[in-house]
Amino acid sequence: MNKSLLAAVLSLALAPAVVFAATPAPELHKEGIGAKGYVWNEQAGEKIEALKLKGDVKRGKEAYEVCGACHLPSGSGRPDGTFPQLAGQHSTVIIKQIADIRGGLRDNPTMYPFAVTLSDAQELADVATYIQTLCIPREHGMGSKDPATLKQGEELYKKECTTCHGVNGEGDKAKFYPVLAGQHYKYMLRQVTEIRDGKRRNANPDMVKIVKKYSDRDLDAVVTYMSTLTMPGTLCAEKPAGKKEHKEEKRKH
């Protein structure tokens, strides 16, 4: 992304009303979950073009500067659920979701003005590759610590979610199943609720069938458990103890 384009996008970010007026999202496709001929992971269009390209981490880091305004430079997003954690997410998942937003298959008017700043499939591949290299933060928004809620959520997750998302929430890069480990509780709860209620039309139909029968309590429980998942080997390194903490340890000894 060239510097003039980056400057223009950042200036628009300070004036949301202008963004939406200048770059309206495309008319949403009527095709979607339940529509005849709809294929959730169809290998076509900009998505398949980007998937065939080799992403460049250095170029991706430059393109990500725009994304960092909301998702933070670390890719950690916001614990309040407004913006998801992107760090460590599979490049295939990033490519699919951005392509779906750009193409009007996923309703995200907040993200759309920024998604369209990616100039082509190569830049989409670059930024997705960079995001995948970011370590997953150790701190993120968590759900309830109620033992009963966690137990119910664990039972639901292990019964119906591990086949796609894995025991540790690692997802599946080849099948576009996202990493859940380290994701914010409030963001996941909002997304799963919208999938259940048919408001997120680019969701996997198999997942829709599962969560369609879940009550609000069920959703809260399974998402609460999902927020506890971690992926060994992908977490950010622990921060070294500060000088003050070291002094306290010395006093104890």
C-alpha positions in Angstrom: 0.0 0.0 0.0 1.6 3.3 -1.0 2.0 6.2 1.5 -0.5 8.4 -0.1 -3.2 5.8 0.1 -2.3 5.0 3.7 -2.6 8.7 4.6 -5.9 8.9 2.9 -7.3 5.9 4.8 -6.0 7.1 8.1 -7.7 10.5 7.6 -10.9 8.8 6.7 -10.7 6.7 9.9 -11.0 9.9 11.9 -14.3 10.7 10.1 -16.5 7.6 9.9 -19.4 9.4 8.4 -17.2 10.4 5.5 -16.0 6.8 5.1 -19.4 5.4 4.7 -20.5 8.1 2.3 -17.4 7.7 0.2 -17.1 3.9 0.2 -20.5 2.3 0.7 -20.6 -1.4 1.1 -21.9 -3.3 -2.0 -25.5 -4.4 -2.1 -25.6 -7.6 -0.2 -25.9 -10.8 -2.2 -29.2 -12.6 -1.7 -27.3 -15.9 -2.0 -26.2 -17.2 1.3 -26.9 -19.9 3.9 -29.8 -22.1 2.7 -29.8 -20.7 -0.8 -29.6 -23.2 -3.7 -26.2 -23.6 -5.0 -24.5 -21.8 -2.2 -21.1 -23.2 -1.3 -19.6 -22.0 1.9 -15.9 -22.6 1.0 -16.3 -22.3 -2.8 -12.9 -21.9 -4.5 -13.6 -19.0 -6.8 -13.2 -15.3 -7.3 -10.7 -13.1 -5.5 -10.4 -15.6 -2.7 -9.0 -18.4 -4.8 -6.7 -15.9 -6.6 -5.2 -14.7 -3.3 -4.9 -18.3 -1.9 -2.7 -19.2 -4.9 -0.3 -16.4 -4.3 2.6 -16.5 -1.9 2.2 -13.8 0.7 5.1 -11.5 1.6 5.5 -10.8 5.3 7.3 -7.5 4.9 4.8 -6.0 2.5 2.0 -7.5 4.6 3.3 -5.6 7.7 3.1 -2.3 5.8 -0.4 -3.1 4.6 -1.4 -4.0 8.1 -0.7 -0.5 9.4 -4.3 0.5 8.5 -5.7 -2.6 10.3 -3.7 -1.8 13.4 -5.9 1.3 14.1 -8.7 -1.0 15.2 -7.1 -4.4 15.8 -4.0 -2.8 17.4 -0.4 -3.3 16.1 -0.1 -6.5 18.1 -3.3 -7.9 16.4 -4.8 -8.4 19.8 -8.1 -6.6 19.1 -10.3 -5.3 21.9 -11.5 -7.3 25.0 -14.9 -5.5 24.8 -15.6 -7.5 21.6 -15.8 -4.5 19.2 -12.8 -5.8 17.2 -11.5 -9.4 17.2 -8.1 -10.7 17.9 -6.4 -11.4 14.5 -3.0 -12.5 15.8 -2.1 -16.0 14.9 -5.2 -16.5 12.7 -4.8 -18.8 9.7 -4.0 -16.8 6.5 -6.7 -18.8 4.7 -9.4 -17.6 7.2 -8.2 -14.0 6.9 -8.3 -14.2 3.1 -11.8 -15.7 3.0 -13.3 -13.3 5.5 -11.9 -10.2 3.8 -12.8 -11.4 0.4 -16.4 -12.1 1.6 -16.6 -8.6 3.1 -15.3 -7.0 -0.1 -17.7 -9.1 -2.2 -20.8 -8.4 -0.1 -21.1 -12.0 1.3 -20.5 -11.0 4.9 -22.2 -8.0 6.4 -19.6 -5.8 8.1 -20.1 -2.1 7.3 -17.4 -1.0 9.8 -14.8 -3.2 8.2 -15.7 -2.7 4.6 -14.2 0.8 4.0 -10.8 -0.6 5.2 -11.1 -4.0 3.5 -11.4 -2.2 0.1 -8.2 -0.3 0.6 -6.3 -3.6 -0.2 -5.3 -2.9 -3.8 -5.4 -6.5 -5.2 -5.3 -10.2 -4.4 -1.5 -10.0 -3.8 -1.9 -7.4 -1.1 -4.7 -9.5 0.5 -2.3 -12.5 0.5 0.5 -10.4 2.0 -1.5 -8.9 4.9 -3.0 -12.4 5.7 0.4 -13.9 5.8 1.7 -11.2 8.1 -1.2 -11.6 10.5 -0.6 -15.3 10.7 3.0 -14.7 12.0 1.8 -12.6 15.0 1.9 -14.4 18.4 -1.3 -14.8 20.3 -1.5 -12.5 23.3 -1.7 -14.2 26.7 -4.3 -11.6 28.0 -7.7 -11.4 26.3 -11.4 -10.9 27.2 -12.7 -13.9 29.2 -16.2 -15.1 30.0 -17.6 -16.2 33.4 -15.5 -18.2 35.8 -18.6 -20.0 37.1 -17.6 -23.7 37.3 -21.0 -24.9 36.2 -21.0 -22.7 33.1 -17.5 -23.8 32.2 -18.4 -27.5 32.7 -21.5 -27.1 30.5 -19.5 -25.3 27.8 -16.7 -27.9 27.9 -19.3 -30.6 27.3 -20.9 -28.9 24.4 -17.5 -27.9 22.8 -16.0 -31.4 23.1 -19.2 -33.0 21.8 -19.9 -30.7 18.7 -17.0 -28.3 18.1 -13.7 -30.2 18.3 -14.1 -31.9 14.9 -13.7 -28.5 13.1 -12.0 -26.2 15.6 -9.7 -28.8 17.4 -9.2 -29.6 21.0 -7.1 -26.5 21.6 -9.1 -24.2 19.4 -6.5 -24.4 16.6 -9.0 -24.6 13.8 -8.0 -26.0 10.3 -6.1 -23.9 7.9 -6.9 -26.0 4.8 -10.6 -26.0 5.6 -11.0 -22.3 6.6 -11.9 -23.2 10.2 -10.7 -20.3 12.3 -8.4 -20.3 15.3 -10.5 -19.8 18.4 -7.7 -19.9 21.0 -7.2 -16.5 22.6 -10.2 -14.9 21.0 -12.3 -12.5 23.0 -15.3 -13.9 24.8 -17.6 -10.9 23.8 -16.6 -11.0 20.2 -17.2 -14.8 19.9 -20.5 -14.6 21.7 -21.7 -11.9 19.3 -20.6 -13.8 16.2 -22.0 -17.2 17.3 -25.3 -15.5 18.2 -25.5 -13.8 14.8 -24.8 -17.2 13.1 -27.5 -18.9 15.1 -30.0 -16.1 14.3 -29.1 -16.0 10.6 -27.5 -12.5 10.7 -24.1 -13.7 9.5 -24.8 -15.2 6.2 -21.3 -16.4 5.2 -21.1 -18.9 8.1 -20.5 -22.6 7.6 -23.9 -24.3 7.2 -22.7 -27.2 9.3 -22.1 -24.8 12.2 -25.4 -23.2 11.7 -27.2 -26.6 12.1 -25.3 -27.1 15.4 -25.9 -23.7 17.1 -29.4 -23.3 15.7 -30.7 -25.5 18.6 -28.7 -23.7 21.3 -30.4 -21.5 23.8 -28.8 -18.2 24.9 -27.5 -20.1 28.0 -25.9 -22.8 25.8 -24.2 -20.2 23.6 -22.9 -18.4 26.7 -21.5 -21.6 28.2 -19.8 -22.9 25.1 -18.3 -19.5 24.3 -17.1 -19.1 27.9 -15.3 -22.4 27.6 -13.9 -21.4 24.1 -12.4 -18.2 25.7 -10.2 -20.4 27.9 -8.5 -22.3 25.1 -4.8 -21.8 24.3 -2.6 -23.2 21.6 0.8 -24.4 22.8 3.7 -22.9 20.8 1.8 -19.9 19.5 1.4 -17.7 22.6 3.5 -14.5 23.0 6.5 -14.9 25.3 5.9 -14.1 28.9 6.9 -10.6 29.9 9.9 -10.5 32.2 9.2 -9.5 35.7 9.6 -5.8 36.4 12.3 -4.3 38.7 9.6 -3.8 41.4 8.6 -7.4 41.3 12.2 -8.5 41.5 12.7 -6.4 44.6 9.6 -7.9 46.2 10.9 -11.4 45.6 14.3 -10.6 47.1 12.5 -9.3 50.3 10.6 -12.5 50.6 13.9 -14.5 50.5 
